[in-house]
Amino acid sequence: MSTSFSVLLAFLALLACHGHEAAVLERSIFLKESIRLLGEILSTQVSCDKANVTNVFAGNETGTDMELLCKASTVVFESLSCHKPLKGIYLNLLHIVTKSTSLKAPCPVAAGNTTSLQEFLRGLHRTLQRVAKENL
C-alpha cells in the first residue's frame, strides 16, 4: 500500500510541475502575440494617436509587472472605440493578468499624468518585451 501511495504522490508532483510549465509557456505565447500586434498597430497611423490617455508607466516604481499590465488593460479598454485592433491586445492582457495573478483585470486607474495613445502603446510594447525577456 505504501508503494502505491508514494507512486501516486510522485505522479501528482509531476503533474503539478507540468501544469506550471504549461502556464509559463501559455503566458509566453500571449506575450509574444501582444508584442507582435503592438508592432503592427504602432506602424499604422490613426486619427486618435494623439488622444490623451492615462500614463500608467510614469512613476511606477512600487507595483509589480502584473499590476502594471492590469492597469494598462484598463487604458487599452478605454481606447477600444478609437483603435479597433486594440481588442486583441486587451484580450491578451486580460488573459496574462488573470492567469498569472489573483488580480481581476481591468484594474482601477487613478487619474494622473497623461500621454498620447501612441506614446502609451510604445510604453506598453517596451514593458511587454521586458516581461517576455524576464520569463525566458
N, CA, C and O atoms as CSV, one atom per row, in Angstrom:
chain,resi,resn,atom,element,x,y,z
A,1,MET,N,N,0.825,-1.194,0.000
A,1,MET,CA,C,0.000,0.000,0.000
A,1,MET,C,C,0.864,1.250,0.000
A,1,MET,O,O,0.535,2.213,-0.693
A,2,SER,N,N,1.955,1.268,0.751
A,2,SER,CA,C,2.792,2.454,0.821
A,2,SER,C,C,3.499,2.714,-0.506
A,2,SER,O,O,3.761,3.870,-0.838
A,3,THR,N,N,3.814,1.678,-1.267
A,3,THR,CA,C,4.460,1.864,-2.568
A,3,THR,C,C,3.518,2.569,-3.529
A,3,THR,O,O,3.931,3.497,-4.224
A,4,SER,N,N,2.271,2.151,-3.581
A,4,SER,CA,C,1.317,2.792,-4.497
A,4,SER,C,C,1.036,4.235,-4.060
A,4,SER,O,O,0.791,5.102,-4.899
A,5,PHE,N,N,1.072,4.488,-2.761
A,5,PHE,CA,C,0.860,5.852,-2.271
A,5,PHE,C,C,2.007,6.766,-2.695
A,5,PHE,O,O,1.779,7.896,-3.126
A,6,SER,N,N,3.237,6.274,-2.570
A,6,SER,CA,C,4.390,7.089,-2.970
A,6,SER,C,C,4.422,7.296,-4.482
A,6,SER,O,O,4.833,8.357,-4.950
A,7,VAL,N,N,3.995,6.294,-5.249
A,7,VAL,CA,C,3.908,6.447,-6.705
A,7,VAL,C,C,2.857,7.491,-7.045
A,7,VAL,O,O,3.069,8.312,-7.937
A,8,LEU,N,N,1.729,7.473,-6.349
A,8,LEU,CA,C,0.672,8.454,-6.567
A,8,LEU,C,C,1.159,9.868,-6.244
A,8,LEU,O,O,0.877,10.811,-6.983
A,9,LEU,N,N,1.888,10.009,-5.141
A,9,LEU,CA,C,2.439,11.325,-4.786
A,9,LEU,C,C,3.424,11.823,-5.840
A,9,LEU,O,O,3.406,12.997,-6.210
A,10,ALA,N,N,4.273,10.935,-6.316
A,10,ALA,CA,C,5.236,11.316,-7.355
A,10,ALA,C,C,4.511,11.728,-8.629
A,10,ALA,O,O,4.895,12.703,-9.274
A,11,PHE,N,N,3.479,11.001,-8.991
A,11,PHE,CA,C,2.694,11.320,-10.181
A,11,PHE,C,C,2.024,12.692,-10.049
A,11,PHE,O,O,2.039,13.486,-10.990
A,12,LEU,N,N,1.445,12.964,-8.892
A,12,LEU,CA,C,0.807,14.259,-8.661
A,12,LEU,C,C,1.825,15.390,-8.694
A,12,LEU,O,O,1.529,16.474,-9.197
A,13,ALA,N,N,3.015,15.152,-8.165
A,13,ALA,CA,C,4.073,16.170,-8.205
A,13,ALA,C,C,4.480,16.459,-9.644
A,13,ALA,O,O,4.683,17.617,-10.010
A,14,LEU,N,N,4.598,15.424,-10.458
A,14,LEU,CA,C,4.942,15.616,-11.872
A,14,LEU,C,C,3.851,16.394,-12.604
A,14,LEU,O,O,4.144,17.262,-13.427
A,15,LEU,N,N,2.612,16.081,-12.303
A,15,LEU,CA,C,1.509,16.814,-12.928
A,15,LEU,C,C,1.535,18.286,-12.542
A,15,LEU,O,O,1.292,19.155,-13.380
A,16,ALA,N,N,1.825,18.566,-11.295
A,16,ALA,CA,C,1.888,19.949,-10.828
A,16,ALA,C,C,3.002,20.703,-11.536
A,16,ALA,O,O,2.812,21.850,-11.940
A,17,CYS,N,N,4.156,20.076,-11.691
A,17,CYS,CA,C,5.275,20.724,-12.388
A,17,CYS,C,C,4.929,20.968,-13.842
A,17,CYS,O,O,5.229,22.034,-14.380
A,18,HIS,N,N,4.307,20.000,-14.482
A,18,HIS,CA,C,3.930,20.149,-15.883
A,18,HIS,C,C,2.892,21.262,-16.035
A,18,HIS,O,O,2.931,22.008,-17.014
A,19,GLY,N,N,1.975,21.383,-15.090
A,19,GLY,CA,C,0.969,22.442,-15.134
A,19,GLY,C,C,1.607,23.813,-15.070
A,19,GLY,O,O,1.172,24.726,-15.772
A,20,HIS,N,N,2.632,23.980,-14.243
A,20,HIS,CA,C,3.335,25.255,-14.133
A,20,HIS,C,C,4.054,25.580,-15.433
A,20,HIS,O,O,3.996,26.710,-15.916
A,21,GLU,N,N,4.736,24.581,-15.999
A,21,GLU,CA,C,5.431,24.798,-17.271
A,21,GLU,C,C,4.462,25.176,-18.373
A,21,GLU,O,O,4.765,26.040,-19.195
A,22,ALA,N,N,3.302,24.541,-18.402
A,22,ALA,CA,C,2.297,24.852,-19.414
A,22,ALA,C,C,1.788,26.275,-19.240
A,22,ALA,O,O,1.561,26.976,-20.226
A,23,ALA,N,N,1.607,26.709,-17.996
A,23,ALA,CA,C,1.135,28.071,-17.739
A,23,ALA,C,C,2.169,29.097,-18.177
A,23,ALA,O,O,1.813,30.130,-18.745
A,24,VAL,N,N,3.443,28.827,-17.920
A,24,VAL,CA,C,4.510,29.738,-18.325
A,24,VAL,C,C,4.590,29.800,-19.845
A,24,VAL,O,O,4.751,30.879,-20.415
A,25,LEU,N,N,4.480,28.651,-20.505
A,25,LEU,CA,C,4.508,28.599,-21.962
A,25,LEU,C,C,3.327,29.362,-22.541
A,25,LEU,O,O,3.486,30.119,-23.499
A,26,GLU,N,N,2.149,29.170,-21.969
A,26,GLU,CA,C,0.955,29.863,-22.441
A,26,GLU,C,C,1.105,31.371,-22.284
A,26,GLU,O,O,0.767,32.122,-23.198
A,27,ARG,N,N,1.608,31.825,-21.134
A,27,ARG,CA,C,1.820,33.253,-20.906
A,27,ARG,C,C,2.825,33.795,-21.923
A,27,ARG,O,O,2.660,34.902,-22.436
A,28,SER,N,N,3.857,33.017,-22.208
A,28,SER,CA,C,4.873,33.423,-23.176
A,28,SER,C,C,4.252,33.613,-24.560
A,28,SER,O,O,4.594,34.560,-25.268
A,29,ILE,N,N,3.360,32.732,-24.940
A,29,ILE,CA,C,2.693,32.836,-26.240
A,29,ILE,C,C,1.849,34.104,-26.295
A,29,ILE,O,O,1.881,34.817,-27.297
A,30,PHE,N,N,1.104,34.394,-25.250
A,30,PHE,CA,C,0.268,35.595,-25.220
A,30,PHE,C,C,1.123,36.861,-25.221
A,30,PHE,O,O,0.757,37.855,-25.848
A,31,LEU,N,N,2.255,36.831,-24.526
A,31,LEU,CA,C,3.166,37.979,-24.530
A,31,LEU,C,C,3.716,38.232,-25.930
A,31,LEU,O,O,3.708,39.365,-26.412
A,32,LYS,N,N,4.194,37.174,-26.580
A,32,LYS,CA,C,4.754,37.317,-27.927
A,32,LYS,C,C,3.708,37.804,-28.917
A,32,LYS,O,O,4.001,38.653,-29.759
A,33,GLU,N,N,2.506,37.284,-28.828
A,33,GLU,CA,C,1.433,37.710,-29.727
A,33,GLU,C,C,1.084,39.177,-29.489
A,33,GLU,O,O,0.840,39.918,-30.441
A,34,SER,N,N,1.059,39.596,-28.240
A,34,SER,CA,C,0.767,41.000,-27.924
A,34,SER,C,C,1.870,41.911,-28.463
A,34,SER,O,O,1.583,42.987,-28.989
A,35,ILE,N,N,3.105,41.496,-28.338
A,35,ILE,CA,C,4.228,42.281,-28.858
A,35,ILE,C,C,4.109,42.409,-30.371
A,35,ILE,O,O,4.326,43.487,-30.925
A,36,ARG,N,N,3.765,41.314,-31.039
A,36,ARG,CA,C,3.602,41.340,-32.495
A,36,ARG,C,C,2.462,42.270,-32.898
A,36,ARG,O,O,2.617,43.084,-33.808
A,37,LEU,N,N,1.327,42.155,-32.231
A,37,LEU,CA,C,0.173,43.008,-32.538
A,37,LEU,C,C,0.498,44.485,-32.309
A,37,LEU,O,O,0.140,45.341,-33.117
A,38,LEU,N,N,1.177,44.769,-31.203
A,38,LEU,CA,C,1.537,46.166,-30.928
A,38,LEU,C,C,2.491,46.707,-31.992
A,38,LEU,O,O,2.398,47.874,-32.372
A,39,GLY,N,N,3.395,45.875,-32.467
A,39,GLY,CA,C,4.289,46.288,-33.540
A,39,GLY,C,C,3.513,46.689,-34.771
A,39,GLY,O,O,3.831,47.694,-35.406
A,40,GLU,N,N,2.495,45.915,-35.120
A,40,GLU,CA,C,1.649,46.236,-36.273
A,40,GLU,C,C,0.857,47.515,-36.032
A,40,GLU,O,O,0.762,48.364,-36.919
A,41,ILE,N,N,0.289,47.656,-34.842
A,41,ILE,CA,C,-0.513,48.831,-34.520
A,41,ILE,C,C,0.350,50.089,-34.547
A,41,ILE,O,O,-0.066,51.126,-35.064
A,42,LEU,N,N,1.539,49.990,-33.996
A,42,LEU,CA,C,2.423,51.161,-33.951
A,42,LEU,C,C,2.911,51.581,-35.333
A,42,LEU,O,O,3.320,52.728,-35.519
A,43,SER,N,N,2.876,50.681,-36.291
A,43,SER,CA,C,3.334,51.023,-37.643
A,43,SER,C,C,2.245,51.681,-38.483
A,43,SER,O,O,2.499,52.099,-39.613
A,44,THR,N,N,1.030,51.776,-37.936
A,44,THR,CA,C,-0.061,52.430,-38.662
A,44,THR,C,C,-0.424,53.742,-37.983
A,44,THR,O,O,-0.229,53.903,-36.778
A,45,GLN,N,N,-0.940,54.657,-38.746
A,45,GLN,CA,C,-1.383,55.951,-38.216
A,45,GLN,C,C,-2.905,55.965,-38.157
A,45,GLN,O,O,-3.576,55.567,-39.109
A,46,VAL,N,N,-3.441,56.425,-37.034
A,46,VAL,CA,C,-4.881,56.639,-36.922
A,46,VAL,C,C,-5.108,58.021,-36.328
A,46,VAL,O,O,-4.216,58.603,-35.711
A,47,SER,N,N,-6.299,58.528,-36.521
A,47,SER,CA,C,-6.586,59.904,-36.105
A,47,SER,C,C,-6.484,60.112,-34.595
A,47,SER,O,O,-6.245,61.232,-34.145
A,48,CYS,N,N,-6.660,59.065,-33.816
A,48,CYS,CA,C,-6.662,59.241,-32.357
A,48,CYS,C,C,-5.312,58.933,-31.709
A,48,CYS,O,O,-5.237,58.816,-30.486
A,49,ASP,N,N,-4.253,58.800,-32.494
A,49,ASP,CA,C,-2.929,58.530,-31.932
A,49,ASP,C,C,-2.498,59.578,-30.914
A,49,ASP,O,O,-1.737,59.287,-29.992
A,50,LYS,N,N,-2.993,60.802,-31.091
A,50,LYS,CA,C,-2.598,61.893,-30.201
A,50,LYS,C,C,-3.592,62.098,-29.051
A,50,LYS,O,O,-3.436,63.017,-28.247
A,51,ALA,N,N,-4.607,61.244,-28.978
A,51,ALA,CA,C,-5.585,61.337,-27.891
A,51,ALA,C,C,-4.886,61.114,-26.557
A,51,ALA,O,O,-3.980,60.286,-26.456
A,52,ASN,N,N,-5.306,61.852,-25.537
A,52,ASN,CA,C,-4.713,61.715,-24.204
A,52,ASN,C,C,-5.285,60.509,-23.476
A,52,ASN,O,O,-6.497,60.295,-23.444
A,53,VAL,N,N,-4.384,59.727,-22.893
A,53,VAL,CA,C,-4.762,58.586,-22.058
A,53,VAL,C,C,-3.922,58.654,-20.782
A,53,VAL,O,O,-2.907,59.349,-20.733
A,54,THR,N,N,-4.348,57.939,-19.769
A,54,THR,CA,C,-3.599,57.902,-18.513
A,54,THR,C,C,-2.275,57.183,-18.730
A,54,THR,O,O,-2.229,56.109,-19.330
A,55,ASN,N,N,-1.220,57.779,-18.243
A,55,ASN,CA,C,0.113,57.191,-18.382
A,55,ASN,C,C,0.414,56.321,-17.164
A,55,ASN,O,O,0.940,56.802,-16.160
A,56,VAL,N,N,0.080,55.062,-17.263
A,56,VAL,CA,C,0.298,54.145,-16.140
A,56,VAL,C,C,1.772,53.781,-15.981
A,56,VAL,O,O,2.158,53.197,-14.969
A,57,PHE,N,N,2.599,54.121,-16.971
A,57,PHE,CA,C,4.017,53.784,-16.924
A,57,PHE,C,C,4.844,54.856,-16.225
A,57,PHE,O,O,6.002,54.612,-15.885
A,58,ALA,N,N,4.273,56.038,-16.004
A,58,ALA,CA,C,5.005,57.137,-15.356
A,58,ALA,C,C,5.085,56.892,-13.852
A,58,ALA,O,O,4.062,56.714,-13.191
A,59,GLY,N,N,6.281,56.884,-13.324
A,59,GLY,CA,C,6.480,56.769,-11.877
A,59,GLY,C,C,5.991,55.486,-11.278
A,59,GLY,O,O,5.471,55.493,-10.162
A,60,ASN,N,N,6.137,54.382,-11.977
A,60,ASN,CA,C,5.653,53.098,-11.474
A,60,ASN,C,C,6.793,52.303,-10.844
A,60,ASN,O,O,7.219,51.285,-11.390
A,61,GLU,N,N,7.283,52.764,-9.704
A,61,GLU,CA,C,8.362,52.055,-9.027
A,61,GLU,C,C,7.841,51.104,-7.948
A,61,GLU,O,O,8.593,50.258,-7.464
A,62,THR,N,N,6.587,51.225,-7.569
A,62,THR,CA,C,6.091,50.445,-6.438
A,62,THR,C,C,5.360,49.174,-6.836
A,62,THR,O,O,5.327,48.227,-6.051
A,63,GLY,N,N,4.776,49.117,-8.015
A,63,GLY,CA,C,3.963,47.967,-8.387
A,63,GLY,C,C,4.743,46.872,-9.090
A,63,GLY,O,O,5.895,47.054,-9.483
A,64,THR,N,N,4.085,45.728,-9.237
A,64,THR,CA,C,4.672,44.615,-9.971
A,64,THR,C,C,4.346,44.767,-11.454
A,64,THR,O,O,3.516,45.589,-11.842
A,65,ASP,N,N,5.008,43.966,-12.265
A,65,ASP,CA,C,4.731,43.982,-13.700
A,65,ASP,C,C,3.273,43.628,-13.975
A,65,ASP,O,O,2.638,44.237,-14.836
A,66,MET,N,N,2.746,42.660,-13.256
A,66,MET,CA,C,1.364,42.246,-13.496
A,66,MET,C,C,0.376,43.335,-13.091
A,66,MET,O,O,-0.648,43.511,-13.751
A,67,GLU,N,N,0.667,44.074,-12.011
A,67,GLU,CA,C,-0.192,45.208,-11.639
A,67,GLU,C,C,-0.145,46.279,-12.712
A,67,GLU,O,O,-1.163,46.888,-13.039
A,68,LEU,N,N,1.028,46.502,-13.253
A,68,LEU,CA,C,1.186,47.480,-14.320
A,68,LEU,C,C,0.424,47.049,-15.570
A,68,LEU,O,O,-0.254,47.867,-16.192
A,69,LEU,N,N,0.526,45.782,-15.942
A,69,LEU,CA,C,-0.207,45.288,-17.105
A,69,LEU,C,C,-1.713,45.294,-16.865
A,69,LEU,O,O,-2.497,45.486,-17.795
A,70,CYS,N,N,-2.108,45.084,-15.623
A,70,CYS,CA,C,-3.527,45.143,-15.286
A,70,CYS,C,C,-4.060,46.564,-15.492
A,70,CYS,O,O,-5.133,46.753,-16.065
A,71,LYS,N,N,-3.303,47.558,-15.023
A,71,LYS,CA,C,-3.701,48.954,-15.227
A,71,LYS,C,C,-3.673,49.307,-16.709
A,71,LYS,O,O,-4.543,50.029,-17.197
A,72,ALA,N,N,-2.682,48.802,-17.418
A,72,ALA,CA,C,-2.597,49.059,-18.859
A,72,ALA,C,C,-3.810,48.485,-19.578
A,72,ALA,O,O,-4.278,49.064,-20.558
A,73,SER,N,N,-4.325,47.350,-19.100
A,73,SER,CA,C,-5.514,46.761,-19.735
A,73,SER,C,C,-6.711,47.698,-19.628
A,73,SER,O,O,-7.551,47.738,-20.528
A,74,THR,N,N,-6.794,48.454,-18.531
A,74,THR,CA,C,-7.879,49.420,-18.367
A,74,THR,C,C,-7.765,50.537,-19.395
A,74,THR,O,O,-8.759,50.927,-20.007
A,75,VAL,N,N,-6.553,51.051,-19.583
A,75,VAL,CA,C,-6.332,52.121,-20.555
A,75,VAL,C,C,-6.622,51.614,-21.964
A,75,VAL,O,O,-7.226,52.324,-22.768
A,76,VAL,N,N,-6.197,50.396,-22.265
A,76,VAL,CA,C,-6.467,49.815,-23.586
A,76,VAL,C,C,-7.971,49.665,-23.774
A,76,VAL,O,O,-8.493,49.987,-24.841
A,77,PHE,N,N,-8.675,49.181,-22.754
A,77,PHE,CA,C,-10.129,49.020,-22.842
A,77,PHE,C,C,-10.799,50.359,-23.150
A,77,PHE,O,O,-11.704,50.427,-23.981
A,78,GLU,N,N,-10.357,51.411,-22.483
A,78,GLU,CA,C,-10.940,52.738,-22.695
A,78,GLU,C,C,-10.647,53.279,-24.090
A,78,GLU,O,O,-11.321,54.203,-24.545
A,79,SER,N,N,-9.661,52.724,-24.769
A,79,SER,CA,C,-9.262,53.195,-26.094
A,79,SER,C,C,-9.808,52.324,-27.226
A,79,SER,O,O,-9.525,52.588,-28.395
A,80,LEU,N,N,-10.578,51.300,-26.900
A,80,LEU,CA,C,-11.073,50.381,-27.924
A,80,LEU,C,C,-11.928,51.073,-28.987
A,80,LEU,O,O,-11.872,50.707,-30.161
A,81,SER,N,N,-12.705,52.053,-28.590
A,81,SER,CA,C,-13.579,52.704,-29.562
A,81,SER,C,C,-12.784,53.484,-30.601
A,81,SER,O,O,-13.267,53.713,-31.710
A,82,CYS,N,N,-11.596,53.882,-30.255
A,82,CYS,CA,C,-10.741,54.654,-31.150
A,82,CYS,C,C,-9.928,53.752,-32.066
A,82,CYS,O,O,-9.738,54.055,-33.244
A,83,HIS,N,N,-9.462,52.671,-31.531
A,83,HIS,CA,C,-8.489,51.835,-32.231
A,83,HIS,C,C,-8.966,50.380,-32.159
A,83,HIS,O,O,-8.604,49.672,-31.219
A,84,LYS,N,N,-9.748,49.926,-33.102
A,84,LYS,CA,C,-10.332,48.579,-33.059
A,84,LYS,C,C,-9.311,47.448,-32.921
A,84,LYS,O,O,-9.597,46.472,-32.226
A,85,PRO,N,N,-8.123,47.533,-33.556
A,85,PRO,CA,C,-7.154,46.439,-33.403
A,85,PRO,C,C,-6.662,46.241,-31.968
A,85,PRO,O,O,-6.020,45.233,-31.669
A,86,LEU,N,N,-6.957,47.192,-31.079
A,86,LEU,CA,C,-6.536,47.040,-29.679
A,86,LEU,C,C,-7.314,45.944,-28.957
A,86,LEU,O,O,-6.933,45.541,-27.859
A,87,LYS,N,N,-8.397,45.457,-29.557
A,87,LYS,CA,C,-9.190,44.430,-28.889
A,87,LYS,C,C,-8.355,43.174,-28.616
A,87,LYS,O,O,-8.478,42.567,-27.552
A,88,GLY,N,N,-7.509,42.787,-29.571
A,88,GLY,CA,C,-6.637,41.627,-29.360
A,88,GLY,C,C,-5.657,41.858,-28.219
A,88,GLY,O,O,-5.402,40.958,-27.419
A,89,ILE,N,N,-5.105,43.078,-28.148
A,89,ILE,CA,C,-4.188,43.420,-27.061
A,89,ILE,C,C,-4.923,43.338,-25.730
A,89,ILE,O,O,-4.416,42.771,-24.762
A,90,TYR,N,N,-6.124,43.912,-25.692
A,90,TYR,CA,C,-6.924,43.911,-24.464
A,90,TYR,C,C,-7.195,42.480,-23.991
A,90,TYR,O,O,-6.991,42.162,-22.819
A,91,LEU,N,N,-7.651,41.624,-24.898
A,91,LEU,CA,C,-7.965,40.243,-24.524
A,91,LEU,C,C,-6.712,39.495,-24.060
A,91,LEU,O,O,-6.769,38.717,-23.108
A,92,ASN,N,N,-5.587,39.730,-24.730
A,92,ASN,CA,C,-4.335,39.088,-24.305
A,92,ASN,C,C,-3.908,39.566,-22.924
A,92,ASN,O,O,-3.488,38.763,-22.091
A,93,LEU,N,N,-4.013,40.873,-22.676
A,93,LEU,CA,C,-3.643,41.399,-21.353
A,93,LEU,C,C,-4.536,40.805,-20.268
A,93,LEU,O,O,-4.056,40.440,-19.195
A,94,LEU,N,N,-5.835,40.708,-20.547
A,94,LEU,CA,C,-6.735,40.083,-19.562
A,94,LEU,C,C,-6.278,38.668,-19.248
A,94,LEU,O,O,-6.229,38.267,-18.086
A,95,HIS,N,N,-5.949,37.926,-20.272
A,95,HIS,CA,C,-5.536,36.537,-20.076
A,95,HIS,C,C,-4.229,36.459,-19.286
A,95,HIS,O,O,-4.112,35.679,-18.341
A,96,ILE,N,N,-3.259,37.267,-19.679
A,96,ILE,CA,C,-1.949,37.254,-18.995
A,96,ILE,C,C,-2.120,37.587,-17.516
A,96,ILE,O,O,-1.570,36.904,-16.652
A,97,VAL,N,N,-2.877,38.629,-17.233
A,97,VAL,CA,C,-3.019,39.096,-15.852
A,97,VAL,C,C,-3.832,38.124,-15.008
A,97,VAL,O,O,-3.427,37.793,-13.893
A,98,THR,N,N,-4.966,37.661,-15.514
A,98,THR,CA,C,-5.834,36.810,-14.695
A,98,THR,C,C,-5.256,35.411,-14.500
A,98,THR,O,O,-5.522,34.775,-13.480
A,99,LYS,N,N,-4.473,34.922,-15.455
A,99,LYS,CA,C,-3.864,33.590,-15.305
A,99,LYS,C,C,-2.596,33.632,-14.470
A,99,LYS,O,O,-2.176,32.606,-13.935
A,100,SER,N,N,-1.977,34.810,-14.348
A,100,SER,CA,C,-0.702,34.919,-13.634
A,100,SER,C,C,-0.863,35.371,-12.194
A,100,SER,O,O,0.021,35.129,-11.373
A,101,THR,N,N,-1.970,36.021,-11.871
A,101,THR,CA,C,-2.142,36.602,-10.541
A,101,THR,C,C,-3.581,36.436,-10.081
A,101,THR,O,O,-4.419,35.864,-10.778
A,102,SER,N,N,-3.837,36.946,-8.907
A,102,SER,CA,C,-5.206,36.949,-8.393
A,102,SER,C,C,-5.915,38.260,-8.739
A,102,SER,O,O,-7.050,38.484,-8.318
A,103,LEU,N,N,-5.246,39.121,-9.504
A,103,LEU,CA,C,-5.848,40.392,-9.902
A,103,LEU,C,C,-7.016,40.150,-10.840
A,103,LEU,O,O,-7.009,39.200,-11.622
A,104,LYS,N,N,-7.994,40.993,-10.760
A,104,LYS,CA,C,-9.148,40.925,-11.648
A,104,LYS,C,C,-9.088,42.112,-12.595
A,104,LYS,O,O,-9.462,43.228,-12.235
A,105,ALA,N,N,-8.616,41.862,-13.803
A,105,ALA,CA,C,-8.483,42.931,-14.800
A,105,ALA,C,C,-9.853,43.241,-15.390
A,105,ALA,O,O,-10.701,42.350,-15.431
A,106,PRO,N,N,-10.102,44.435,-15.837
A,106,PRO,CA,C,-9.220,45.590,-15.787
A,106,PRO,C,C,-9.176,46.199,-14.388
A,106,PRO,O,O,-10.174,46.219,-13.668
A,107,CYS,N,N,-8.012,46.689,-14.028
A,107,CYS,CA,C,-7.776,47.275,-12.707
A,107,CYS,C,C,-8.125,48.758,-12.709
A,107,CYS,O,O,-8.056,49.417,-13.746
A,108,PRO,N,N,-8.496,49.279,-11.549
A,108,PRO,CA,C,-8.766,50.720,-11.472
A,108,PRO,C,C,-7.486,51.523,-11.702
A,108,PRO,O,O,-6.403,51.142,-11.257
A,109,VAL,N,N,-7.638,52.630,-12.402
A,109,VAL,CA,C,-6.508,53.501,-12.705
A,109,VAL,C,C,-6.855,54.900,-12.205
A,109,VAL,O,O,-7.864,55.485,-12.600
A,110,ALA,N,N,-6.006,55.419,-11.335
A,110,ALA,CA,C,-6.229,56.765,-10.807
A,110,ALA,C,C,-5.870,57.795,-11.871
A,110,ALA,O,O,-4.921,57.616,-12.635
A,111,ALA,N,N,-6.630,58.853,-11.907
A,111,ALA,CA,C,-6.308,59.942,-12.828
A,111,ALA,C,C,-4.964,60.519,-12.432
A,111,ALA,O,O,-4.656,60.643,-11.247
A,112,GLY,N,N,-4.189,60.861,-13.398
A,112,GLY,CA,C,-2.858,61.398,-13.113
A,112,GLY,C,C,-2.229,61.900,-14.380
A,112,GLY,O,O,-2.882,62.539,-15.205
A,113,ASN,N,N,-0.956,61.608,-14.534
A,113,ASN,CA,C,-0.238,62.027,-15.735
A,113,ASN,C,C,-0.906,61.431,-16.970
A,113,ASN,O,O,-1.408,60.307,-16.946
A,114,THR,N,N,-0.901,62.201,-18.035
A,114,THR,CA,C,-1.436,61.688,-19.290
A,114,THR,C,C,-0.347,61.712,-20.354
A,114,THR,O,O,0.663,62.405,-20.230
A,115,THR,N,N,-0.582,60.949,-21.381
A,115,THR,CA,C,0.310,60.887,-22.531
A,115,THR,C,C,-0.539,60.589,-23.746
A,115,THR,O,O,-1.726,60.286,-23.620
A,116,SER,N,N,0.054,60.671,-24.910
A,116,SER,CA,C,-0.699,60.336,-26.121
A,116,SER,C,C,-0.889,58.826,-26.194
A,116,SER,O,O,-0.110,58.060,-25.627
A,117,LEU,N,N,-1.923,58.418,-26.889
A,117,LEU,CA,C,-2.169,56.989,-27.067
A,117,LEU,C,C,-0.958,56.331,-27.726
A,117,LEU,O,O,-0.576,55.222,-27.353
A,118,GLN,N,N,-0.364,56.998,-28.688
A,118,GLN,CA,C,0.804,56.457,-29.385
A,118,GLN,C,C,1.958,56.207,-28.408
A,118,GLN,O,O,2.589,55.151,-28.454
A,119,GLU,N,N,2.237,57.171,-27.524
A,119,GLU,CA,C,3.320,57.000,-26.538
A,119,GLU,C,C,2.972,55.912,-25.521
A,119,GLU,O,O,3.839,55.145,-25.104
A,120,PHE,N,N,1.710,55.849,-25.130
A,120,PHE,CA,C,1.263,54.801,-24.213
A,120,PHE,C,C,1.515,53.425,-24.833
A,120,PHE,O,O,2.022,52.524,-24.165
A,121,LEU,N,N,1.162,53.267,-26.110
A,121,LEU,CA,C,1.345,51.979,-26.787
A,121,LEU,C,C,2.827,51.627,-26.911
A,121,LEU,O,O,3.194,50.456,-26.815
A,122,ARG,N,N,3.676,52.623,-27.123
A,122,ARG,CA,C,5.123,52.366,-27.148
A,122,ARG,C,C,5.609,51.883,-25.776
A,122,ARG,O,O,6.414,50.957,-25.684
A,123,GLY,N,N,5.110,52.521,-24.715
A,123,GLY,CA,C,5.464,52.102,-23.357
A,123,GLY,C,C,4.979,50.692,-23.063
A,123,GLY,O,O,5.684,49.909,-22.426
A,124,LEU,N,N,3.777,50.364,-23.526
A,124,LEU,CA,C,3.239,49.015,-23.340
A,124,LEU,C,C,4.089,48.008,-24.113
A,124,LEU,O,O,4.380,46.922,-23.613
A,125,HIS,N,N,4.478,48.364,-25.306
A,125,HIS,CA,C,5.327,47.492,-26.133
A,125,HIS,C,C,6.645,47.201,-25.417
A,125,HIS,O,O,7.066,46.047,-25.342
A,126,ARG,N,N,7.298,48.241,-24.890
A,126,ARG,CA,C,8.562,48.057,-24.159
A,126,ARG,C,C,8.366,47.189,-22.915
A,126,ARG,O,O,9.186,46.319,-22.621
A,127,THR,N,N,7.277,47.432,-22.193
A,127,THR,CA,C,7.006,46.668,-20.973
A,127,THR,C,C,6.773,45.199,-21.291
A,127,THR,O,O,7.304,44.326,-20.604
A,128,LEU,N,N,5.991,44.917,-22.317
A,128,LEU,CA,C,5.735,43.528,-22.703
A,128,LEU,C,C,7.021,42.840,-23.153
A,128,LEU,O,O,7.229,41.665,-22.851
A,129,GLN,N,N,7.883,43.555,-23.869
A,129,GLN,CA,C,9.163,42.981,-24.283
A,129,GLN,C,C,10.032,42.639,-23.063
A,129,GLN,O,O,10.674,41.589,-23.025
A,130,ARG,N,N,10.042,43.528,-22.078
A,130,ARG,CA,C,10.826,43.286,-20.872
A,130,ARG,C,C,10.284,42.090,-20.095
A,130,ARG,O,O,11.050,41.243,-19.635
A,131,VAL,N,N,8.957,42.024,-19.951
A,131,VAL,CA,C,8.331,40.921,-19.219
A,131,VAL,C,C,8.595,39.597,-19.944
A,131,VAL,O,O,8.884,38.584,-19.307
A,132,ALA,N,N,8.495,39.610,-21.270
A,132,ALA,CA,C,8.735,38.386,-22.046
A,132,ALA,C,C,10.191,37.946,-21.883
A,132,ALA,O,O,10.465,36.753,-21.757
A,133,LYS,N,N,11.106,38.882,-21.885
A,133,LYS,CA,C,12.529,38.563,-21.734
A,133,LYS,C,C,12.799,37.961,-20.352
A,133,LYS,O,O,13.583,37.021,-20.222
A,134,GLU,N,N,12.146,38.507,-19.322
A,134,GLU,CA,C,12.336,38.007,-17.956
A,134,GLU,C,C,11.737,36.626,-17.764
A,134,GLU,O,O,12.166,35.887,-16.878
A,135,ASN,N,N,10.745,36.260,-18.584
A,135,ASN,CA,C,10.070,34.970,-18.446
A,135,ASN,C,C,10.726,33.872,-19.265
A,135,ASN,O,O,10.198,32.762,-19.327
A,136,LEU,N,N,11.856,34.148,-19.890
A,136,LEU,CA,C,12.542,33.108,-20.687
A,136,LEU,C,C,13.149,32.063,-19.796
A,136,LEU,O,O,13.763,31.115,-20.286
